[in-house]
Amino acid sequence: MKFLIEGAPGRERGTGYRRYGPADVRDAQMIRMLRQARYPLPRIGPILDGLRRAGSTDALHRAIAERNATLTAQARALLEAASHLHVLVVGASK
């Protein structure tokens, strides 16, 4: 499996502590946000690649739009199922 953050961050001389730059912090925040939205790791890699290459947010916008469409479809299906269940329950109680 390819690592999402390419290469290890630099280390402080003497202490060996890792040094994280602004891009590393941005990547970690993006990964956290996308994982909270239940994106699988293989889909996060291309989004980060787009951000790294030219600061392009196109892949991120596409991923968000796809996620919104999926959530909207799921919400509609749940509402439709709830309405059918309501008809069954109300009809059964008469």
Contacts in CASP RR format, 6 or more apart in sequence:
PFRMAT RR
TARGET T0000
AUTHOR 0000-0000-0000
METHOD contacts of the structure
MODEL  1
MKFLIEGAPGRERGTGYRRYGPADVRDAQMIRMLRQARYPLPRIGPILDG
LRRAGSTDALHRAIAERNATLTAQARALLEAASHLHVLVVGASK
1 41 0 8 1.000
2 45 0 8 1.000
4 27 0 8 1.000
4 31 0 8 1.000
4 41 0 8 1.000
4 44 0 8 1.000
4 45 0 8 1.000
4 48 0 8 1.000
5 24 0 8 1.000
5 27 0 8 1.000
5 28 0 8 1.000
5 48 0 8 1.000
8 18 0 8 1.000
9 18 0 8 1.000
9 19 0 8 1.000
9 20 0 8 1.000
9 21 0 8 1.000
9 24 0 8 1.000
10 18 0 8 1.000
10 19 0 8 1.000
11 17 0 8 1.000
11 18 0 8 1.000
11 19 0 8 1.000
12 18 0 8 1.000
12 19 0 8 1.000
20 28 0 8 1.000
23 52 0 8 1.000
26 51 0 8 1.000
27 48 0 8 1.000
27 51 0 8 1.000
27 52 0 8 1.000
30 44 0 8 1.000
30 47 0 8 1.000
30 48 0 8 1.000
30 51 0 8 1.000
30 60 0 8 1.000
31 44 0 8 1.000
31 48 0 8 1.000
34 43 0 8 1.000
34 44 0 8 1.000
34 47 0 8 1.000
34 63 0 8 1.000
35 41 0 8 1.000
35 44 0 8 1.000
37 67 0 8 1.000
39 63 0 8 1.000
39 67 0 8 1.000
43 63 0 8 1.000
46 59 0 8 1.000
47 59 0 8 1.000
47 60 0 8 1.000
47 63 0 8 1.000
49 59 0 8 1.000
50 56 0 8 1.000
50 57 0 8 1.000
50 58 0 8 1.000
50 59 0 8 1.000
50 60 0 8 1.000
51 57 0 8 1.000
51 59 0 8 1.000
51 60 0 8 1.000
END
